[in-house]
Amino acid sequence: MKKVTEELVTENKKLREEIEHVKSGKQQTGESGPEVEEAAVEEAVERIHRSHNVIIRGVPEYQGEAAQQKQADEEIVMNLIKSAIPSDLGQSVLNLTRLGKLIPNRCRIIKVEFNNPNIVKKLIRHRFGNNIFFNTDLTRLQQNRAFAVRKEFKRRRDNGENNIRLRYYNGMPKIVETKNE
């Protein structure tokens, strides 16, 4: 219990820093006021909520009834989780759903909600192979920022900058320069 409390305190501090960062960025652009503060708080709350979720890509869809599909998805996901984290996590999974419309010959993504964000961190670090990928559940703002960074990285690489790499920190991409050899 003490460990969980310490983790929550650390996460709370991190989110407060993010809120201050968002506020300072808005103030630099001339935007301020209760709307900006409310948007920053909403973003922070959404990030806390999504920190308990993981997005899984590449799990094939079971062709059959909806109840059978959900059971098949649960079985596959639980096997993947157990391969990454050997301890019993059956009680940790709160919800498991496929997102999006069913399109033939395509795999919809699976969103899994856990009761502990540390499980998500462990799963993200694990390499699964077989074209199955675990990603963090990003807010729309985070998705847009990640897209912009990847687009900037591609533009810079296309312009001949070969001494840069794309690194991920806390699930977000960042362009870093590499040392010339």
N, C-alpha and C positions, 0 to 999 in steps of 0.2 A: 504494500500500500504506500509506503514511504517512497519507493522508487517511482511509482506512478505519479505521485504528487510532485516529486522533483522534475519529472519529465514534463508534466503539465505547466509547471512554473517556467521551465526553460522555453517551452513552446509559446507560452504567453508573452515572455519577454521578446522573443523573436518576432511575434506578430505585432507587438507594440512598436518595435523598431520599423517594421514594414509600414505600419500606419503612418508613423512620423515621416518616413521616406516619401510615401505617396502625398502626404500633406505638403511637405516641402517642395516637391516637384510641381504640385498645382500652384503653390504660392509663387514659384519662380516664373510660371507662365502667366501669372496675373489672375488666376482663378482662385477664389477662396469663398468661404461662407459655409453655411450649414449644409448646403447640398453636397459640397465637396467632402466635408467631414462625414456626412451620412454615407456617401458612396464608398469612402475609405473603410468605414466600419463594416458596411455590407460585404465588401470584398474580403476583409479579414475574417468575418464570420463564415463566409463561403469557403475560404481556404481551410479553416479549421474543420469544417464539415467534410470537405473533400480529402483531407489528410488521412481519413480512415478508409478511403476507397482505392481500389486498384483497377486498372483497365487492362483486359487481356485481349490480345489480337492473335488471330491465326488458329483458333480452336474450331475444327470443322463442325458443321451443323448436323444434328441427327435428323434424318428424314422420317417423320412420323407424327403422331399426335403431340399436342402441346405439352401434356403432362409427361409423356415419355421423353420429350426433348429436354424439359427442365431437369428431369431425373438424370438423364445422360450427361447434361452439362454439369450438374452438381458432382457427379461421379468423376468426370474428367478433371474438373477444377480441383477437387479435393486431392486427387492423385498427384497433380502438379504441385500443389501446396505442400503435401507430405514429402515429395521428393526434394523440395527446397528447404523445408523446415521439418525435421523428423518428429518433433513433439506433436502431441495430439491437439489439433486446432479445430476440431469439429464444433466446439462451443464458441469459437472466435468469429465464425462467419455468420453475419446477421442477415444478409440478403445477397442474392445472386440473380442478375437479370441480363438478358440480351437487349442491346440497344439498336434502334433503327428498324426499318422495314425489311421484311424477308425478300431477298432478291436471289433468284436461282443462280447457282454456281458461285456464290459469294458468301463469305463468313462474316456474320455480324460480330461486333465486339461484345465482350462480356464485362459487365461492371459488378465487382464484388465489394461488398461493404463489410468491414471488420469492426470489432469493438475496441481495437488497439492499433494506433498508427505505427507502432514499432514493427508489427508484422508486415505492414506495407513496405517499410524501408528494407526489411530483410528480403522480401520477394523481389523488389526492384533490383537489388544487387546480384541476385542469382541469374545465371545464364541457363536458359531452358533448351535452346536449340529447336530443331524441327519447325522452324518458322513460327514459333510461339513466342510472343513478346509481352512482358508485363510493364506497364507504364503507370505513372502517377495520374490521378484524375485532376486535370488542370481546369481552372476557371477560364471563362471566355477571355478575360484580360490577359491571363498568362499564356493562353493559346496564341493570341494575337502577337504578344511580345516575342514568343518563341519563333513564330513564323517570320517575323521581321528580322530576327537575328540570323536565322537560317538563310533567308533571302539575301541579307547583307553579306554573309559568308560566301555564298555562291557568286555574288557579284564581284567580290574582291578576288576570289580564286580565278574567275574568268578573266579578270584584268591582270593576271600574272603574279599575284601575291602567293608565293608558295611557302612562305614561312609562317603560315597561320594554321591553326587547328580549331576544331569545334569541340569544346569540352562541356560536360554537363555538371552543374553544381545544383544540388537540391532539386533535380528534375528540370532545371532551366538551362538552355544552351548559352554559352558564352564564347566569344572569339578570343583566342589567346595566341600570342606570338611564340614561335618556337625558336630555339637557338640555332644559328647557322652552324653547320658542321664543316 
